[in-house]
Amino acid sequence: MSSENRKREMLFSLFDLALDILDYACNYKGVTNRDMVCEN
């Protein structure tokens, strides 16, 4: 059961990282065809 928790933790941290990268890309490129994603 600890491996299941570790898997979930890894998934959440990956999701967090993806959001951070999207944020960075939005700030770096300005608004492109991703303005739906960058709307936050």
Secondary structure, 3 states (H helix, E strand, C coil): CHHHHHHHHHHHHHHHHHHHHHHHHHHHHCCCCCHHHHCC
